[in-house]
Amino acid sequence: MRIGELAARAGTTTRTLRYYEARGLLPGRRGENGYRTYDEADLKLLRQIRTLQDFGFGLEETRPFLECLRAGHEEGDTCPASIDVYRRKLDELDSLIGELQAVRAKIGVRLATLDGTDPMCELGGRDL
């Protein structure tokens, strides 16, 4: 399939596909006519990228998953390198959750110390 068809089937743009190709995430095959050509395997790679990005993974973090698929695995997350990325992402999320819980606790303490609602805050006249 050509780039426009792949973009349409994946719900993305041709510009994004060219960017992924430049980054080495999608193959840069060209037909005799000079047009980029893709197949179902490329669509699977693209869907893997999109799924991981929806989960908050950075573009470079998708690379081990794509390499796993290219190696012939049915799923991109069954290789050791992909599993390592999952572990690092969970550690990162746990750290962020801890930071957010600390901020939440500070806000809770501040809110608990307030004596009623300040009418100026409701009018936008004063910050906490």
C-alpha positions in Angstrom: 0.0 0.0 0.0 1.1 3.6 -0.5 1.7 6.1 2.3 -1.8 7.7 2.0 -3.5 4.4 2.4 -1.4 3.4 5.4 -2.0 6.8 7.0 -5.7 6.5 6.5 -5.9 2.9 7.9 -3.8 3.9 10.9 -5.6 7.1 11.6 -2.6 9.3 11.3 -1.0 11.6 8.7 1.5 11.0 5.9 3.7 13.6 7.6 3.8 11.5 10.7 4.7 8.4 8.7 7.6 10.3 7.0 8.8 11.4 10.4 8.7 7.8 11.7 10.6 6.7 8.6 13.3 9.4 9.2 13.6 8.1 12.8 14.1 4.6 11.6 10.8 3.3 13.1 9.2 2.5 9.8 11.0 1.1 6.8 11.8 3.4 3.9 11.0 1.0 1.0 10.2 2.5 -2.4 8.7 0.9 -5.4 10.0 1.2 -8.9 7.9 4.3 -9.4 9.6 6.0 -6.4 6.5 5.9 -4.2 6.8 4.6 -0.6 5.4 1.2 -0.2 4.1 -0.5 2.9 2.5 -3.8 3.9 0.4 -5.2 6.7 3.5 -5.7 8.9 4.2 -2.0 8.7 0.6 -1.3 9.7 1.2 -3.6 12.8 4.3 -1.6 13.6 2.4 1.7 13.4 -0.4 0.4 15.6 2.2 -0.7 18.2 3.7 2.8 18.1 0.3 4.5 18.5 -0.8 2.2 21.3 2.4 2.8 23.3 2.2 6.5 22.8 -1.4 6.4 24.0 -0.1 4.8 27.2 2.4 7.7 27.6 5.5 6.1 26.1 8.0 8.3 24.3 8.7 7.6 20.7 12.2 6.2 21.4 10.7 3.9 24.1 8.7 2.2 21.3 11.8 1.0 19.5 12.4 -2.3 21.4 8.7 -3.2 20.8 9.1 -2.6 17.1 12.3 -4.6 16.9 10.6 -7.5 18.7 7.8 -7.4 16.0 10.4 -7.3 13.2 12.1 -10.3 14.8 9.0 -12.3 14.1 7.3 -12.2 17.4 3.5 -12.0 17.4 3.4 -9.3 20.0 5.9 -6.5 20.5 6.1 -6.8 24.2 7.4 -10.4 24.6 11.1 -9.7 24.1 13.4 -9.0 27.1 14.2 -5.4 25.8 10.5 -4.6 25.7 9.9 -6.0 29.2 12.8 -3.8 30.4 11.0 -0.7 29.0 7.8 -1.7 30.8 9.7 -2.0 34.0 11.3 1.4 33.6 8.0 3.0 32.7 6.3 1.5 35.8 9.2 2.9 38.0 8.7 6.3 36.4 4.9 6.1 37.0 5.4 5.1 40.6 7.7 8.0 41.1 5.2 10.4 39.5 2.4 9.0 41.6 4.5 9.6 44.8 5.1 13.2 43.8 1.4 13.8 43.1 0.5 12.2 46.4 2.9 14.6 48.2 1.4 17.6 46.4 -2.1 16.3 47.3 -1.2 16.0 50.9 0.2 19.6 51.0 -3.0 20.9 49.5 -5.1 18.8 51.9 -3.2 20.3 54.9 -3.6 23.8 53.5 -7.3 23.3 52.9 -7.7 21.9 56.4 -6.2 25.0 57.9 -8.5 27.4 56.2 -11.4 28.7 58.3 -14.3 28.8 55.9 -14.3 30.2 52.4 -12.7 33.5 51.7 -15.1 35.6 49.6 -12.2 37.3 47.9 -11.0 33.9 46.5 -14.5 33.3 45.0 -14.3 36.7 43.3 -10.8 36.0 42.1 -9.3 38.8 44.2 -6.8 36.8 46.2 -4.8 33.6 45.8 -4.2 31.0 48.4 
